[in-house]
Amino acid sequence: MFPSAPPNLSQTELSQVQDLLERLQTSAAQSAKAQSRKQRLVRSTRIHTAFDLEVTSWRCEEQHYYRHPSLLPTQARGLFTAPSVGIVARGYDKFFSVDETTRTQWSSLIRHTRGPYSLTVKENGCIILVSAPTPDDLLVLSKHAAADHAARGDLWLGRHLAQAGRERHDLARLLHTQGLTAVFELCDDEFEEHVLPYPPDDRGLYLHGVNRNVPWLDTWGQDKVQDLGRSFGFHLVAYHTYPSLEQAKAFMDEVQHSGGVHGGRAIEGWVVRCGWTEEGEESKDFFFKVSQTKEYLEWCTQRMQDHPEWFTEYTHKRGIIHVQEQYIAWRREQG
């Protein structure tokens, strides 16, 4: 079926991959004939790689992720396939902020989600996917096949591996044998600036997930992700795990009350990783996100106007703590 598929996939899983590919192809063909964008579900793009592979990037129309039940063949954002391999690389399923959809209303989260709840800091960059179609080398991709982002991610990948004394084939063998995609955040202000700054020592690839290359979201727990990250020299994402949603929410509320500052720096928010259950079904991996920074960013924008001197050395790791302390003091004054 897939002569170069990862050796650990079962025949049932390979059949499910084949079924997904057929549904993607059918949906893309129908979407190409659609008269309006609302009727389009999926589009595909062929991409060139250093491997002797015909890789296809699949991209679903954004508005259809919000529908439940979904009409889409997959919920994955960042999905790459090849005829000889099956799924080459897989990102996370699309996930939403609290109150953004009916499934992420607090009442729905209380009813359907199950612990443990792993809260990972939401780093502020762009998604990079790393997989291994062969055991000898790595394929580096951006979520939507942007070549410049992938090239920058590949550059940082080499730097991290060199600092850890590891070779590309060391990571490739692990990812290929187990059929995995490593999911990173590329945070590099020299390449692409984002809302929250990253000083030079903190730039690079932040490993925050490892997914199996299967149609559904099957992702590693954060303890295993952190072990892999340390082994290969990647930046690690801070995380906290709680057995109940109530405890997780209390912690996030506490961070919000302190000004959205965690570990000495302002954070964009949290990605909450847990399980989702429907009546009569087994628990499935499920993510949602909680924003922490809207008020802080609005405050910073105002202060850049009336106190620009606070931010002159911001990207050189000087002045960051002072700005955050000023914000926290202001927030306490507000009660």
Residue pairs with C-beta under 8 A, 6 or more apart in sequence:
1 14
1 15
1 18
1 86
2 14
2 17
2 18
2 83
2 84
2 85
2 86
3 84
4 82
4 84
4 85
4 133
4 134
5 14
5 17
5 84
5 85
5 86
5 179
6 176
6 177
6 178
6 179
6 213
7 177
7 179
8 177
8 178
8 179
9 17
9 86
9 179
9 213
9 214
13 214
14 86
16 214
16 215
17 86
17 87
17 214
17 215
18 86
19 215
20 73
20 74
20 87
20 215
21 81
21 86
23 73
24 42
24 44
24 58
24 73
24 74
24 81
27 41
27 42
27 72
27 73
28 42
28 43
28 44
28 58
30 41
31 39
31 40
31 41
31 42
31 43
31 61
32 43
34 40
37 61
38 63
40 61
41 60
41 61
41 64
41 71
41 72
41 73
42 58
42 59
42 60
42 61
42 72
42 73
43 58
43 59
43 61
44 56
44 57
44 58
44 59
45 56
45 57
45 59
45 145
46 54
46 55
46 56
46 57
47 55
47 56
47 57
47 80
47 141
47 145
49 55
49 139
50 137
50 139
51 133
51 134
51 137
51 139
53 82
53 84
53 85
53 88
53 133
54 82
54 83
55 80
55 81
55 82
55 88
55 139
56 80
56 81
56 82
57 79
57 80
57 141
57 144
57 145
58 74
58 76
58 79
58 80
58 81
59 144
60 72
60 73
60 74
60 77
64 70
64 71
64 72
65 72
65 75
65 77
65 94
66 96
66 101
68 101
68 102
68 103
74 215
75 93
75 94
75 217
76 90
76 91
76 92
76 93
76 94
76 217
77 91
77 92
77 93
77 94
77 143
78 89
78 90
78 91
78 92
78 127
78 129
78 141
78 142
78 143
78 144
79 87
79 89
79 90
79 91
80 87
80 88
80 89
80 90
80 129
80 131
80 141
80 145
81 87
81 88
82 88
82 133
85 133
86 213
87 179
87 213
87 214
87 215
88 131
88 133
88 139
88 213
89 129
89 130
89 131
89 139
89 141
89 181
89 213
90 129
90 181
90 211
90 212
90 213
90 214
91 127
91 129
91 143
91 181
91 183
91 211
92 183
92 209
92 211
92 217
92 219
92 287
93 217
93 285
93 287
95 271
95 286
95 287
95 288
95 289
96 103
96 104
96 288
96 289
97 104
97 288
97 289
97 290
97 291
98 104
98 105
98 106
98 109
98 288
98 289
98 290
99 105
99 106
102 108
103 109
103 112
104 288
109 245
109 288
110 245
112 276
112 277
112 278
113 245
113 274
113 275
113 276
113 277
113 286
114 274
114 275
114 276
114 277
114 283
115 242
115 243
115 244
115 245
115 274
115 275
116 241
116 242
116 243
116 274
117 241
117 242
117 243
117 244
117 245
117 247
117 248
117 272
117 273
117 274
118 221
118 222
118 239
118 240
118 241
118 272
118 273
118 274
119 239
119 240
119 241
119 242
119 248
119 251
119 252
119 270
119 271
119 272
119 273
120 208
120 222
120 237
120 238
120 239
120 270
120 271
120 273
121 237
121 238
121 239
121 262
121 263
121 267
121 268
121 270
122 267
122 268
122 269
122 270
122 271
122 289
123 185
123 187
123 206
123 208
123 237
123 268
124 185
124 187
124 194
124 195
124 196
124 198
124 268
125 185
125 186
125 187
125 188
125 192
125 194
125 198
125 206
126 142
126 143
126 149
126 185
126 186
126 192
127 142
127 143
127 183
127 184
127 185
127 186
128 140
128 141
128 142
128 143
128 149
128 150
128 153
128 183
128 184
128 185
128 186
128 205
129 140
129 141
129 142
129 143
129 181
129 182
129 183
129 184
130 138
130 139
130 140
130 141
130 153
130 157
130 171
130 175
130 181
130 182
130 184
131 138
131 139
131 141
131 175
131 176
131 180
131 181
131 182
131 213
132 138
132 139
132 171
132 172
132 173
132 174
132 175
132 176
133 139
133 176
134 172
134 176
135 169
135 172
135 173
135 176
135 177
136 169
136 172
137 168
137 169
137 172
138 157
138 168
138 171
138 172
138 175
140 150
140 151
140 153
140 154
140 157
141 150
142 149
142 150
142 153
149 186
149 192
152 186
152 188
152 191
152 192
153 184
153 186
153 205
156 186
156 188
156 203
156 204
156 205
157 168
157 205
158 168
159 204
160 204
160 205
160 232
160 233
160 234
160 235
161 167
161 168
161 170
161 171
161 232
161 233
163 233
164 231
164 232
164 233
166 231
166 232
166 233
170 232
171 182
171 232
174 180
174 228
175 181
175 182
178 212
179 212
179 213
179 214
180 210
180 211
180 212
180 213
181 210
181 211
181 212
181 213
182 207
182 209
182 210
182 228
183 207
183 208
183 209
183 210
183 211
184 205
184 206
184 207
184 208
184 234
185 205
185 206
185 208
185 237
186 192
186 204
186 205
187 194
187 198
187 202
187 203
187 204
187 205
187 206
187 235
188 198
188 203
188 204
189 197
189 198
189 203
189 315
190 203
195 268
195 293
195 297
196 265
196 266
196 267
196 268
196 293
197 314
197 315
197 320
198 315
199 315
199 316
199 317
199 320
200 316
200 317
201 317
202 235
202 317
204 234
204 235
205 234
205 235
206 234
206 235
206 236
206 237
207 225
207 228
207 229
207 232
207 234
207 235
207 236
207 237
208 225
208 237
208 271
209 219
209 220
209 225
210 219
210 220
210 224
210 225
210 228
211 217
211 218
211 219
211 220
212 218
212 219
216 284
217 284
217 285
217 286
218 285
219 273
219 285
220 228
222 237
222 239
222 241
222 273
226 236
226 239
229 235
229 236
230 236
238 262
238 263
240 248
240 251
242 248
242 251
245 274
248 272
252 270
252 290
252 292
255 261
255 262
255 267
255 292
256 292
258 328
259 266
259 296
259 324
259 327
259 328
259 331
260 266
260 267
260 292
260 293
260 295
260 296
261 267
261 296
261 324
261 327
261 328
262 292
264 321
264 324
265 320
265 324
266 293
266 296
266 324
266 327
267 292
267 293
268 291
268 292
268 293
269 289
269 290
269 291
269 292
269 293
270 289
270 290
270 292
271 287
271 288
271 289
272 287
272 288
272 289
272 290
273 285
273 286
273 287
274 286
274 287
275 283
275 284
275 285
275 286
276 283
276 284
276 285
276 286
277 283
277 284
295 331
296 327
299 327
299 330
300 311
300 323
300 327
303 310
303 311
303 323
303 326
304 310
304 311
310 319
310 322
310 323
310 326
311 319
311 323
312 319
313 319
314 320
314 323
